[in-house]
Amino acid sequence: MGGPATRAVRAPVSRAPHAVPTKGRAVDFIVVQALTGLASAASLFLVASGLSIIFGVTRIVNFAHGAFYMLGAYIAFTLTEALSGTLGFWGGIVLAALIVAVLGAALEIVLLRRIYRAPELFQLLATFGVTLMVQDIVILIWGPEDLMGRRAPGFRGAVDIMGQMVPAYDLLLIGLGPAVLGVLWLIFHRTRWGVLVRAATQDRDMVAALGVNQKWLFTSVFALGVFLAGLGGALQIPRDAVSHAMDLRVIVDVFVVVVIGGLGSVTGAFVAAILVSELNAFGILIFPKISLVLVFIVMAVVLVIRPYGLFGKAEGPQRVAAGLSIRPWRPFTQAERLAVAAAVLVAASLPLFLGNYMLTVGSEILVFVLFAASLHFLMTVGGLSSFGHAAYFGLGAYGAAFMVKLAGASMVVALLVGPFMGLAGAVLFGWFAVRLSGVYFAMLTLAFAQITWSIAFQWVEVTGGDNGMLGIWPASWASSPQGFFWLTLGVVAIGVAVLRMLVFSPFGFGLRAARDSALRSEAIGIDRKNVQWAAFVVAGTFAGVAGALFGFLKGSVFPENLAIPTSVDGLVMVLLGGIETVSGAVVGAIVYKALAIWLMSKTELSKLVLGGVIVLLVVAFPKGIVGFLEDLRHRRRPPTPDGAGPKPAGYVAKVEAAE
């Protein structure tokens, strides 16, 4: 999912670069191309407004929103094929959206209600698990092939506008966008339910204090948001092919729209949808070299200039991501250090027993242990949730590849120098990113990652583009699976140890102070932005080391190493391990990567099973695997005579604040 997928657009309007008319008709073409952009904006607005409404009230970053969009399209395809006539078609469109809304409400009741008090990122992880499950479910029901829906009755032809043929269906969508915006405005400003929703967007606790049943308010809001997503997907079937990849294709654009417009702002979503769609419509014509990343450049510029989006408002105080609900962190005891050393020695003995395939898998797991540990350091100690950490992983891989292919360097030199590309990217992007917080910080990191991916994808002369850079092989002494495993184990063990030592260093304590209270930390002389920038650089550098190792493990580097799925994998590993732990990412990476590789080799429904496991782990272990084990161990520890032992979260918070 590195970039936008190719769409099977059936409208008889010229949309390709070669169709640009002569200068005499340039104005006509511009007008018609703008209309095409507005038609796409209407569909995008429907989906984005739903996500914005859900986030504004529930504060859930619903990664499954694209899955509901896809379900709307598939269900609408089935209903419109089964129902005949004009009434059957349009009835099928609306009925599909209603069915998706019911499914969304069921998801909110069954799953999301259980984790509202969990860290926000765990809600993202749960909805990501649902997305994986839906991808395999639609393949089971509708098959893997793309489906072509019926043309819309009454809107099958085209209208001549300034000498250019514009599909009548596009004109319908252009009118539908403002109509939906108007209906939403009336709902939120002229109904009691809408007033409660707007109040909950501003202050959920006050709404609860007034006696409003938040559970059903959240359910109804979630159902409305999902209805809009399903309607957006259903309305696409006369324009695009229905495929099982359309959820991930749309969710990135939707996130961009919501962030540019301002989280929680429906009007902002409408304006941003027009902006993004017009950029997509004209970008390929005016800026062909950067067309894939143009919207992300715009998003980055908007967030740097106006951190809360065009129509957004500053977020209230952020709940601290780590450190409040678990005991204060402490370094390993002597016994624990010996246990870790023994575990490393056991891992080092594996090449004596395992075959080549298992050692290659083991090396890949180790690489992602270091990648996840670097992201974990940024998120847990720094309190900064990055959605684009793959940028530095991929830059490290490309840096090593450049050293080998362009400079003729050895593997050792490439491993030492290559990660500096990850460091350089972290220095540049981190300087801008640390000026934001919360979801806006996360989305700016995503924008920078997509910009980096676009450069790698489109700069074919240097990076090879989609063909990648091949022939990045290890040195002879590390060319065997055994030798490379030992090399990877050594590098990863040192990297994870250094990151853990930084947690308990003066730098780590300063970083945690800036995470927990920016005002207090600045009052005692800690520069929050500089400290977090340094943490960003540290995390990017170690991710670059992991990327360089990955390049030699695979013998090649591709733009996919920089793409969004790699960043999402890192987030999943961190969250599974435990966001409120020091070393949870190690366990999370091993469990997730081993499970993913094993499932892919055992079943064709690996996403369904993996998604189900992720959802189960989130519900059963809301603090992550390591966090759950730490809680269990702490509960079983008998209280000491001086009153030590289990303490409530408030006590821990006071102790950490005093520290």
Disulfide bonds with the S-S distance in Angstrom:
none
